Amino acid sequence: MAVHDVLGAADVPEGGHVLVEVEGREICIYRIGGEFYALHNYCPHQGAPMCSGLVSGTNLPSDVYEYDYSRQGEIVRCPWHGWEFDIKTGKSLFSDRTRIKKYELEIKDGRIGIVLGKIGK
């Protein structure tokens, strides 16, 4: 598995993201709570650029007339159709079968490397 050094950890602001390109693949690197996550910049529905999507939270299941908004900064929404995905796992919030490809990262000496050929857990 090849590790591609892409940028410094300090280049990704807390709660923000940076788009990088590695071997023709656009990859969004997100920073949430000091941890880094990498997702393919491609919505599995119709190919929208996910880095353009709103990063927010979501409503959790709750009783009628109650709204339990949570997970602020952990959900990215497709900019075209609003499909929601968990940034930490790449999984959609609506189906166990739909997800965005997640990449494993290696952080070493303040640098972020993307591991290609290996899908994150």
N, C-alpha and C positions, 0 to 999 in steps of 0.2 A: 504494500500500500504506500503510495507516494504522499508525502506531506508537503503542501505548497504554502510557503510563508506569504501572507497577504498584506498584513498591516500590524501596527502596534496596538496593544490592548487599549492604550490611552486614546487612540483614534476613534473609538466607539464610545459615545457618551452614554452615561447611565440613563436607561429608559429610551434610548435611541437605537438607531441601526445604521449600517453602512453597506452599500452595495459594492461587491467586488466581482471580478471575472477571473475564472480559473479554467484553462483549457476550453474556452468557448462556453462555459456554464456561468450564468449569472447567479450569484449566491448572496443572500441577505444575511448579515451577521448582526444579531440583536444582543443587547446587554440588559439583563433583568436582574436586579439585586446583586450586582457584581459578577454574575455568571454569564457566559457567552453561549449563544445558540445560533446555528446556521441552517437556513432553509433555502431550498431552490426558489428562485424568483419566478415561479410559474404556477398558476392556479390549475389544479387538475380538472376543473370544470371546462373552461374555454381558453386557458392560457394567459390570463391577465397577469400583469407584473405585480406580484404580491408586495414588493417593497413600496409600492405606491399606495397600498391599503392603509386604512386607519388602524392604529394600534390602540386598543382600549381594553375594557373588561367585558363581562357578559352577565346576563341575568341567569341566576341559578334556579332550579326548580323550587317553587314555593307555593304557599297556599293561595287561594283565590283572593284577589285584590291586594296581595302582598308582593313586593318586588325585592328580591335579594340580589343586588348588584355586587359583583365580586370579581376577583382576579384582574384588577386594574393593571394594565400594561403587559398582560400575558397573552392577549388574544389579538390576532391580526385578521382584518376583514378584507376579502377580495374587493378591489376597487370597482369592479364591474357589476357584480351581482350580490355582494354582501355575505358570501359564505364565510363562516368563522372557523379559524384554525388556531390550535394551541401552539404558541411559539416554541414551547419547551419540548414538545413531542412531534409536532407536525400533523397531528391527528385533527380531523374535523370535529366540530362539536355536535354534528347531526348524524354521523354515521361512522361506525367502527371500520368500515371498508374504504373510506376516503381519507387521503392524507396528502400532505406536501412532503416531498423528499427531504429528509433531514441529513445533514452532514456532520460527521464527527470532527471535533476541533482538538488541537493540541496547543496548549499555551506554554511557552518556554521562553524564559528570559524577557518577559514583557512583550513577546511577539505572538501573534495568532497564526496558526497553520491549519489549513483545511486538509483533511484526509480524504483523498479520492479513491473510489473503488470500494468503499465501505459505508454502509448505511448505518446511521446512529440508532441506538436502541430506543 
